Amino acid sequence: MKRVYKLEGLDCADCTAKLERAIAKLEGVEKVGINFITQKCSVEALDEDVFDKVEKFIVKQEPDVEITVLQ
């Protein structure tokens, strides 16, 4: 399963890299990629529940970022 998010307000390339590495370590995440320029985050996961964990994790790590599900 794959989901793409728009992460509006992600304004630090270093924070983006750290967030990407941290999401990759979450249980159930198979693949993750965050493009700092487009502010898009692509996540491949084993099941639907993982996406909820990913969204909550992003909010916790980057509270100023607004998350929108694109796909």
Secondary structure, 3 states (H helix, E strand, C coil): CEEEEEEECCCCHHHHHHHHHHHHCCCCEEEEEEECCCCEEEEEECCHHHHHHHHHHHHHHCCCCEEEECC
